[in-house]
């Protein structure tokens, strides 16, 4: 019997804080499904399924390409994890194309305020809000053996049973699409390679401009923080004590708000632009090898396009390396004062959105190489 395959997506720091309860919950869900259906299930849990020496990202991508359902464990840190966001977005794109978004079953483990907003700025929050989640917020303080926890696990198991039925439908969809797209005499409204090249030519400078805009604002943030450090030292020399420090920090926070808000907005623009372009780029790179053989104009345009993608990738790699280092040091700053937390959380969101796009751009470069 072929087992149902699923993917458990969570933040390791959250699981460590919960003493492994999130991973234990995943294992209980898998056993519950087998109990209520008498059918096997393979639940990809990276702490169990990735061995030392494995290429972890390749193993995850391999699993995502074959799973029938996806369970993200939602906490505030989930939205700040570039890898969790990438995994969710990857599966959601596939599920949307197949018309089976019910295969995404979020577990709301910790309350996230933006999920209560009418129009969240974060597109991942918009996606989660559109799905029927399992509410685990009140169960966090209960044992996994408690009646409430066991009942909630049963609920997830039943939804997975329904997901199994949906998974059977998925297998039929690709064949249906392939047959209809190759019907003799059918007309296609898909854009040609020149159309796609023109669209990419327009979109690539926008992405470049957004990356530059984020960089400009990040430099502004660094300048404010550097100046603030100097002012704190001056306050200490003048005997200002903690009250003097807090006064300076409040001033720093006020200066950071517009810069950090702009970075968050640019991060949203970056993600929207990137996802809009991605499918077109992939299709374009698939079409061009045959097109350029017989069309010198397309060949020249393709060469220019390839160059712009490589330039974009190089710029992105350099920026991401800097921003990952910056995010790593932010927890110290956030612990200094609550006044700093809000603007720094904005910059964390914006930079995380940019960092998660790196794999998409890298995949374009890899396709070009191939």
Rosetta blueprint (number, residue, H / E / L):
1 X L
2 X L
3 X L
4 X E
5 X E
6 X E
7 X E
8 X E
9 X E
10 X L
11 X L
12 X H
13 X H
14 X H
15 X H
16 X H
17 X H
18 X L
19 X L
20 X L
21 X H
22 X H
23 X H
24 X H
25 X H
26 X H
27 X H
28 X H
29 X H
30 X H
31 X H
32 X H
33 X H
34 X H
35 X H
36 X H
37 X H
38 X L
39 X L
40 X L
41 X E
42 X E
43 X E
44 X E
45 X L
46 X H
47 X H
48 X H
49 X H
50 X L
51 X L
52 X L
53 X L
54 X L
55 X L
56 X H
57 X H
58 X H
59 X H
60 X H
61 X H
62 X H
63 X H
64 X H
65 X L
66 X L
67 X L
68 X L
69 X E
70 X E
71 X E
72 X E
73 X E
74 X E
75 X L
76 X H
77 X H
78 X H
79 X H
80 X H
81 X L
82 X H
83 X H
84 X H
85 X H
86 X H
87 X H
88 X H
89 X H
90 X H
91 X H
92 X H
93 X H
94 X H
95 X H
96 X H
97 X H
98 X H
99 X L
100 X L
101 X H
102 X H
103 X H
104 X E
105 X L
106 X L
107 X E
108 X E
109 X L
110 X L
111 X L
112 X L
113 X H
114 X H
115 X H
116 X H
117 X L
118 X L
119 X L
120 X L
121 X L
122 X L
123 X H
124 X H
125 X H
126 X H
127 X H
128 X H
129 X H
130 X L
131 X L
132 X L
133 X L
134 X E
135 X E
136 X L
137 X L
138 X L
139 X L
140 X L
141 X L
142 X L
143 X L
144 X L
145 X L
146 X L
147 X H
148 X H
149 X H
150 X H
151 X H
152 X H
153 X H
154 X H
155 X H
156 X H
157 X H
158 X H
159 X H
160 X H
161 X H
162 X H
163 X H
164 X H
165 X H
166 X H
167 X H
168 X H
169 X H
170 X H
171 X H
172 X H
173 X H
174 X H
175 X H
176 X H
177 X H
178 X H
179 X H
180 X H
181 X H
182 X L
183 X L
184 X L
185 X L
186 X L
187 X L
188 X L
189 X L
190 X L
191 X L
192 X L
193 X H
194 X H
195 X H
196 X H
197 X H
198 X H
199 X H
200 X H
201 X H
202 X H
203 X H
204 X H
205 X H
206 X H
207 X H
208 X H
209 X H
210 X H
211 X H
212 X H
213 X H
214 X H
215 X H
216 X H
217 X H
218 X H
219 X H
220 X H
221 X H
222 X H
223 X H
224 X H
225 X H
226 X H
227 X H
228 X H
229 X H
230 X H
231 X H
232 X H
233 X H
234 X H
235 X H
236 X H
237 X H
238 X L
239 X L
240 X L
241 X H
242 X H
243 X H
244 X H
245 X H
246 X H
247 X H
248 X H
249 X H
250 X H
251 X H
252 X H
253 X H
254 X H
255 X H
256 X H
257 X H
258 X H
259 X H
260 X H
261 X H
262 X H
263 X H
264 X H
265 X H
266 X H
267 X H
268 X H
269 X H
270 X H
271 X H
272 X H
273 X H
274 X H
275 X H
276 X H
277 X H
278 X H
279 X H
280 X H
281 X H
282 X H
283 X H
284 X H
285 X H
286 X H
287 X H
288 X H
289 X H
290 X H
291 X H
292 X H
293 X H
294 X H
295 X L
296 X H
297 X H
298 X H
299 X H
300 X H
301 X H
302 X H
303 X H
304 X H
305 X H
306 X H
307 X H
308 X H
309 X H
310 X H
311 X H
312 X H
313 X H
314 X H
315 X H
316 X H
317 X H
318 X H
319 X H
320 X H
321 X H
322 X H
323 X H
324 X H
325 X H
326 X H
327 X H
328 X H
329 X H
330 X H
331 X H
332 X H
333 X H
334 X H
335 X L
336 X L
337 X L
338 X H
339 X H
340 X H
341 X H
342 X H
343 X H
344 X H
345 X H
346 X H
347 X H
348 X H
349 X H
350 X H
351 X H
352 X H
353 X H
354 X H
355 X H
356 X H
357 X L
358 X H
359 X H
360 X H
361 X H
362 X H
363 X H
364 X H
365 X H
366 X H
367 X H
368 X H
369 X H
370 X L
